[in-house]
C-alpha cells in the first residue's frame, strides 16, 4: 500500500489558495480514479482506492499545513510503512506555474508542511512538486502563497490537475520520469 498525501489548509476560506494545490490534487485523483467515500481518520480525511494495480490511501491532513506531519506520521505508523511508501503533493515556489516535478528526499525550502513531515518521519519521502511560481520578492511570498488562484489561471490549473490524474498510474508504479513526461505531454495536448 502507498499513502499519497495532498497538503493544504482545511476550510472553505483556503480552498482556492495556491498553498492548497496539494488538496486539489488529492481531490482530482480520488474523483478520476473512483476512490471510496471520505472518512475521518489520522487527524484528516482519507479515501481508499486503486490506481492501476496499486492500493492507495489518499490523505488530506486536517491539522493545518504547519502540523501535517502529525497526520502523516500517524497513518504511516498505523500501516507499519516507512517513508518510501509516502508521496506528498505540495505547492512549489521554485517551479514555474503549473510545472510538475517529482523527487525523493531533499530539503524543505521553507515549506512548513514539508518541514513538519520531515520532523515526524525524516526527509526520504517522494514529493510531487506543483509549480506555483515566485512572486518576485521574498516579502511578497506569504500573501502570494495564501492568495487565491486568479481567474486567468483556472484553465491551466484544471489542465495540470487533469494531466496528473491521467498519468497517475506511472506514479503508482514508481516510474517518476514517465509520470513527469506524460503530465507534460498531456498539458501540451
C-alpha positions in Angstrom: 0.0 0.0 0.0 1.1 3.6 -0.7 0.0 6.7 1.1 -0.5 9.8 -1.1 -0.9 13.0 0.9 -2.1 16.3 -0.5 -1.0 19.3 1.6 -3.3 22.2 2.3 -5.3 24.0 5.0 -8.8 22.9 5.9 -11.8 25.1 5.5 -13.6 26.9 2.6 -11.7 30.1 3.0 -8.5 28.3 2.0 -10.0 26.2 -0.8 -8.6 28.1 -3.8 -5.3 29.2 -2.3 -2.1 28.3 -4.2 -0.9 26.7 -0.9 -3.8 24.3 -1.2 -3.0 22.8 -4.6 -2.0 19.6 -2.9 -5.5 19.2 -1.5 -6.8 19.9 -5.0 -4.6 17.2 -6.5 -5.9 14.7 -3.9 -9.5 15.5 -4.8 -8.9 15.2 -8.5 -7.1 11.9 -8.1 -9.9 10.5 -5.9 -12.5 11.6 -8.4 -10.7 10.4 -11.6 -9.9 7.0 -10.1 -13.3 6.4 -8.4 -11.9 6.2 -4.8 -14.2 5.2 -2.0 -16.0 7.7 0.3 -14.2 10.2 2.5 -13.6 9.0 6.1 -12.3 10.9 9.1 -9.1 9.2 10.2 -5.5 10.0 11.1 -6.3 13.6 12.0 -7.5 14.2 8.5 -9.7 12.9 5.7 -8.9 9.7 3.8 -10.1 7.9 0.8 -9.1 4.4 -0.3 -8.8 3.2 -3.9 -6.6 1.8 -6.6 -4.6 3.4 -9.3 -3.7 0.7 -11.8 -2.8 -2.4 -9.6 -1.6 -0.3 -6.6 -3.7 0.2 -3.5 -3.5 3.9 -2.5 -4.7 5.7 0.6 -5.2 9.4 -0.1 -4.8 11.6 3.0 -5.6 15.2 3.4 -4.4 16.3 6.9 -6.9 18.4 8.8 -4.2 19.7 11.1 -3.4 22.8 9.1 -0.3 22.9 6.9 2.2 23.5 9.7 1.3 20.3 11.6 0.8 18.0 8.5 3.5 15.6 9.8 1.3 14.6 12.8 -1.4 13.1 10.4 1.1 11.6 8.0 3.2 10.0 10.8 0.1 8.5 12.4 -1.1 7.0 9.1 2.4 5.5 8.3 2.7 4.1 11.8 -0.8 2.6 11.7 0.0 0.7 8.4 3.6 0.0 9.6 5.0 1.7 6.5 8.2 3.6 6.1 8.8 6.9 4.3 9.4 5.1 1.0 5.6 4.4 0.9 4.7 8.1 1.1 4.1 10.6 -1.7 3.4 14.2 -0.9 1.7 16.6 -3.3 2.6 20.2 -2.5 3.0 23.7 -3.9 6.4 24.7 -5.0 7.6 28.4 -5.3 10.8 27.4 -7.1 9.0 25.9 -10.1 7.2 27.8 -12.9 3.4 27.9 -12.6 1.8 24.5 -13.5 5.1 22.6 -13.9 5.1 19.2 -12.2 8.3 17.7 -10.9 8.9 14.6 -8.8 11.9 14.0 -6.5 12.7 11.8 -3.5 14.2 13.4 -0.4 15.8 16.8 -0.2 15.2 19.9 1.9 12.1 21.7 2.8 12.8 25.1 1.0 10.9 26.9 3.7 7.7 24.9 3.2 6.1 24.4 6.6 4.1 21.4 5.6 7.3 19.6 4.3 9.2 20.7 7.4 6.5 19.2 9.7 6.6 15.8 7.8 10.4 15.9 7.8 10.3 16.3 11.6 8.0 13.4 12.0 9.4 10.8 9.6 12.6 12.2 8.1 13.3 13.6 4.6 13.3 10.4 2.5 9.8 10.5 1.0 8.7 11.2 -2.5 7.5 14.7 -3.3 5.3 15.8 -6.3 6.2 19.4 -6.6 3.4 21.5 -8.2 4.8 24.8 -9.5 3.1 28.0 -8.4 5.9 30.3 -9.4 7.5 33.0 -7.3 6.0 36.5 -6.8 9.5 38.1 -7.3 10.4 39.2 -3.8 10.6 37.3 -0.6 8.5 39.9 1.2 5.6 39.1 -1.1 5.7 35.3 -0.7 3.3 34.9 2.3 0.5 36.8 0.6 1.1 35.2 -2.7 1.0 31.6 -1.4 -2.0 32.3 0.7 -3.8 34.1 -2.2 -6.4 32.5 -4.5 -5.6 31.4 -8.0 -6.6 34.1 -10.5 -9.5 33.5 -12.9 -7.0 33.7 -15.7 -5.1 30.8 -14.2 -8.0 28.4 -13.9 -7.7 26.7 -17.3 -4.0 25.9 -16.7 -4.8 24.7 -13.1 -7.5 22.4 -14.4 -5.3 21.1 -17.2 -2.4 20.4 -14.8 -4.6 18.6 -12.3 -6.3 16.5 -15.0 -2.9 15.7 -16.6 -1.7 14.4 -13.2 -4.8 12.3 -12.7 -4.5 10.8 -16.2 -0.8 10.0 -15.7 -1.1 8.8 -12.1 -0.7 5.1 -12.9 3.0 5.8 -13.7 3.5 7.4 -10.3 1.8 4.5 -8.6 4.2 2.1 -10.4 7.2 4.1 -9.3 8.1 5.4 -12.8 8.5 9.1 -11.8 10.2 10.1 -15.1 7.4 8.6 -17.2 4.9 10.3 -14.9 6.5 13.7 -15.4 6.8 13.2 -19.2 3.2 12.1 -19.5 2.0 15.0 -17.5 3.9 17.5 -19.6 2.6 15.9 -22.9 -1.0 16.0 -21.6 -0.6 19.7 -20.7 0.5 20.4 -24.3 -2.3 18.5 -25.8 
